[in-house]
Amino acid sequence: RALASMSIPAYARQNLAWAARPPGPQSFWHAVGTAVRGIGRQIDAVGVGLQGDCAYHEKLVMPVTAVAVGGKAPAIAAAGFVAPSANLVGDVSMGEGATAWYASLLRGDCGKPTSVGAGSQIGDRATVTSSQIGAQTWIGAGATLVDCSVGDGASIGLGATVCAGASVADGAVLTAGAGL
């Protein structure tokens, strides 16, 4: 209750945020910031030139989200969410509202396509290769599915493994860590 009486109304927060800005028009500060960043890049270039081969070059690797293989690219236009660190390779299709979460891997480059049904979720670090995933299906984090079929409304637990040729029926549940 004491915290509730200390809360600041939205209009007061907005006024405080506005008052914390530096004086002058925003375009002026944008120009100053751009100039300072440019000067910083020039100083960095001079330093690299002086160090020669000993210079350290910071290179951040951008995650690859979709990779075409053999002329077949992933179809993710209807997907609800594909995490920046998710990787989709080859002939992969995602249904409307389907999601691929962080560090997941969907591969359709092993001779068969991979399809994910509408509203299905592929969890963090899950690997799906050449498999057919039904609609409204949940694939848990760290699960591995290879050349299999998973029915509509099924649930594959965290770290579970579904091997080649296996089939999971509609509405079935495979518990965490299980193998099929």
Disulfide bonds with the S-S distance in Angstrom:
none
